[in-house]
Amino acid sequence: MEATSKYRRYKKCDLSPTNICSSHQHSRETKASCKGCCSFLCNVCNSTSRENCLVGSVKKIGTKLFKLDNSNKNGNLLGWSSSSSSPSVFFPSPLPRRYNKRAVLCGVSYAKRKFRLKGTINDTINMKELLVKTFKFPIECIRVLTEQEQNANLIPTKHNIMESLRWLVKDCEAGDSLVFYFSGHGLQQPDFKEDEIDGFDETLCPVDFIKEGMIQDNDLNSTIVWPLKKGVILHAIVDACHSGTILDLLHVYNYERGIWEDNKPPSKEPMRKHTSGGLAICLSACEDSQMATDSAVFGGKGMNGVLTYLLTKTIRENPNGITYRGLLAKMHDEIKKINRRSRSCNNRILHHIFHSKIIAQDPLLSSSEKFDVSTRVFAL
């Protein structure tokens, strides 16, 4: 049954393996594409009743869509960003002193594969710049995972991402500001634990997800939400398809109605979804049932994720700060403005760029606690 709340009103995507969205063509001429290409139903047993079947289905389907690259051998150590602007410091080498700001930034482009993404590296660069210049994050406390990193431990594999998330929240203390950023593919799969209102788990796709599996919302919740102590604030910014409730937080903000809505697990068995006293806030690219978009409509060089571009642009244009409600309003208005331009465009070339359905996503805010979005200023 479809729920009545705004963030549940859309029909779920068809879970057929052949259901690849029409905008996801990724040709040289493509100016916009969805970040997530499809959702899967088990084509091994033709059902969703067995949890293990889904992994087999993803592997079987995925090998046809992606050219697997097993040349990267993951080590056990994790390093800091190996970009030229920061030192190459490897765990477990200690920092000279403890910082109260830490961030993990993941940009997954799925290079050399059929459904690669072109904007994720740009997204990661923009987020890193925002953290350093606007929110004064020490550059040595930002761990960047992309396929361009020289250090194999910084390739965004499932193992490396999960280890980085454990590092992010390890020994967190009151006053800490933590950030997890992800730009890449997002999918959905049937909820076998019966802890989702809509019956689907949301997932993130590391670069090796076909071989190693996806990162589920349940895993993200237990890894970076549970450990948050009183006085610690975590922000997750997720630019991916189906990412609305990717952290499984207990409250979802309904932008149109201006109220927080309940997202508590419907399972009969008690399930932990809360922090250890801290605050977790997630800003997602779209609702659970929607596709996020990579686009070149903003006039900049190359592709950008819509959420990341609008977020960084809005923050830069409001140096004195902006509330969470104001941030959502700016992003929603900008998406509507772009869509109006696309619908009114008669020029053939511009119509190709500004396709009428190029941005069909609603950025979504969720939180472990309710707060006043009209007065609380967005800060990382």
Salt bridges, closest charged atoms under 4 A:
ASP123 OD2 - LYS35 NZ 3.58
GLU129 OE2 - LYS133 NZ 3.13
GLU163 OE2 - ARG166 NH2 2.64
ASP171 OD2 - LYS170 NZ 3.85
GLU173 OE2 - ARG98 NE 3.82
ASP176 OD2 - ARG98 NH2 2.58
ASP195 OD2 - LYS273 NZ 2.92
ASP198 OD2 - ARG8 NH1 2.86
ASP198 OD2 - LYS12 NZ 2.66
ASP248 OD2 - LYS273 NZ 2.71
GLU261 OE2 - ARG257 NH1 3.25
ASP262 OD1 - LYS264 NZ 3.65
GLU287 OE2 - LYS6 NZ 2.98
ASP288 OD2 - ARG8 NH1 2.67
ASP294 OD1 - LYS35 NZ 2.84
GLU317 OE2 - LYS313 NZ 3.02
GLU334 OE1 - LYS337 NZ 3.78
ASP362 OD2 - LYS6 NZ 3.60
